[in-house]
Amino acid sequence: MLDAEVILSYILDLSRARLFAHGNDILKPHQQERLLSLIERRCSFEPVAYIIGEKEFYNRKFFVNSFVLIPRPATETLVQEALDISKNINDIEHTLFADIGTGSGAIAITLTSETKIPVVAIDISSRALSVARTNARNHNVEELIDFREGDLMMPVVDLFESMRASSTQQVSSVFPFKHLIICANLPYLTNNQMEILQKDVRYEPKDALQAGPDGLEAYWRLFKQIKKIRDFLPRYIYTLIEIDPSQSTRAVELISHQFPHAKTQIKKDLQGLDRIIISEI
């Protein structure tokens, strides 16, 4: 019923509240034809967000298509934790967010919309970056986000190296960032989980969902990469990653393997499930 209401609201360009107020109205033939067409797509298990081309996240609407994951409520916990960290940083003008695997750009756009802190948003998919750029324009934050195509953290290194190279003074006195807040909602489903996915989720890009036998391959690569390039990065680094609740112990061990002295916390989502791992490294 909810799906039907959302689709009908989309077709009529009405809020759900106004839809109920006009419940006795008769659909015009072209509206009825379009409704039946979209319902047929939904009956094939295509997600509603792809059908109507948008999804709400952190009280904002984002354009989505089949090239990006659909933003989920659990990820709002990651955003809120990142915002809380930024609020506790005194020299916020020297702070940068990095959104690794930005997809639709929902995380990056929300972070900079709430704080006005700049973000470097990275994705390996040029099609995903195109969606993210569209959303940045829609939310008027283009100037605060540097979209870069590449593998995990490497575009961040390129950015920092270009900043340092353009300086004629000593790096320590001119490099603008002292704090880096890294947010990553990378693929974390196991091979076994992929085999029993709900039919709706099968419409979403596989490369943004699956990460090997234990679901942590992408995060192993991420932290191994951060360790390798640590000297290129700002002095203070915070990482926030989203995981499956079953992975919390192994995810903490993964981070400790690369950064034995990291301060790590596990945060629960709105359903009370282990969802976000926060580390100071």
Secondary structure as the mmCIF struct_conf table of DSSP 4:
data_model
#
loop_
_struct_conf.conf_type_id
_struct_conf.id
_struct_conf.beg_label_comp_id
_struct_conf.beg_label_asym_id
_struct_conf.beg_label_seq_id
_struct_conf.end_label_comp_id
_struct_conf.end_label_asym_id
_struct_conf.end_label_seq_id
HELX_RH_AL_P HELX_RH_AL_P1 LEU A 2 LEU A 12
TURN_TY1_P TURN_TY1_P1 ASP A 13 ASP A 13
HELX_RH_AL_P HELX_RH_AL_P2 ARG A 16 ALA A 21
TURN_TY1_P TURN_TY1_P2 HIS A 22 ASN A 24
HELX_LH_PP_P HELX_LH_PP_P1 ASP A 25 LYS A 28
HELX_RH_AL_P HELX_RH_AL_P3 PRO A 29 CYS A 43
TURN_TY1_P TURN_TY1_P3 SER A 44 PHE A 45
HELX_RH_AL_P HELX_RH_AL_P4 VAL A 48 ILE A 52
TURN_TY1_P TURN_TY1_P4 GLY A 53 GLY A 53
STRN STRN1 GLU A 54 PHE A 57
TURN_TY1_P TURN_TY1_P5 TYR A 58 ASN A 59
STRN STRN2 ARG A 60 PHE A 63
TURN_TY1_P TURN_TY1_P6 SER A 66 PHE A 67
BEND BEND1 VAL A 68 VAL A 68
HELX_LH_PP_P HELX_LH_PP_P2 LEU A 69 PRO A 71
HELX_RH_AL_P HELX_RH_AL_P5 PRO A 73 LYS A 87
TURN_TY1_P TURN_TY1_P7 ASN A 88 ASN A 88
BEND BEND2 ASN A 90 ASN A 90
HELX_RH_3T_P HELX_RH_3T_P1 ILE A 92 HIS A 94
STRN STRN3 THR A 95 ILE A 100
TURN_TY1_P TURN_TY1_P8 GLY A 101 GLY A 101
TURN_TY1_P TURN_TY1_P9 GLY A 103 SER A 104
BEND BEND3 GLY A 105 GLY A 105
HELX_RH_AL_P HELX_RH_AL_P6 ALA A 106 THR A 115
STRN STRN4 VAL A 119 ASP A 123
BEND BEND4 ILE A 124 ILE A 124
HELX_RH_AL_P HELX_RH_AL_P7 SER A 126 ASN A 138
TURN_TY1_P TURN_TY1_P10 HIS A 139 ASN A 140
HELX_RH_3T_P HELX_RH_3T_P2 GLU A 142 LEU A 144
STRN STRN5 ILE A 145 GLU A 149
BEND BEND5 GLY A 150 ASP A 151
TURN_TY1_P TURN_TY1_P11 LEU A 152 MET A 153
HELX_RH_AL_P HELX_RH_AL_P8 MET A 154 ALA A 165
TURN_TY1_P TURN_TY1_P12 SER A 166 SER A 166
BEND BEND6 THR A 168 GLN A 169
HELX_RH_AL_P HELX_RH_AL_P9 VAL A 171 VAL A 174
BEND BEND7 LYS A 178 LYS A 178
STRN STRN6 HIS A 179 ALA A 184
STRN STRN7 LEU A 189 LEU A 189
HELX_RH_AL_P HELX_RH_AL_P10 ASN A 191 GLU A 195
TURN_TY1_P TURN_TY1_P13 ILE A 196 ILE A 196
TURN_TY1_P TURN_TY1_P14 LYS A 199 ASP A 200
HELX_RH_3T_P HELX_RH_3T_P3 VAL A 201 TYR A 203
BEND BEND8 GLU A 204 GLU A 204
HELX_RH_3T_P HELX_RH_3T_P4 LYS A 206 ALA A 208
TURN_TY1_P TURN_TY1_P15 LEU A 209 LEU A 209
STRN STRN8 GLN A 210 GLN A 210
BEND BEND9 GLY A 212 GLY A 212
TURN_TY1_P TURN_TY1_P16 PRO A 213 ASP A 214
BEND BEND10 GLY A 215 GLY A 215
HELX_RH_AL_P HELX_RH_AL_P11 GLU A 217 LYS A 228
TURN_TY1_P TURN_TY1_P17 ILE A 229 ILE A 229
HELX_RH_3T_P HELX_RH_3T_P5 ARG A 230 PHE A 232
BEND BEND11 LEU A 233 LEU A 233
BEND BEND12 ARG A 235 ARG A 235
STRN STRN9 TYR A 236 GLU A 242
HELX_RH_3T_P HELX_RH_3T_P6 PRO A 245 GLN A 247
HELX_RH_AL_P HELX_RH_AL_P12 SER A 248 GLN A 258
TURN_TY1_P TURN_TY1_P18 PRO A 260 HIS A 261
STRN STRN10 LYS A 263 LYS A 268
TURN_TY1_P TURN_TY1_P19 LEU A 270 GLN A 271
BEND BEND13 GLY A 272 GLY A 272
STRN STRN11 ASP A 274 GLU A 280
#
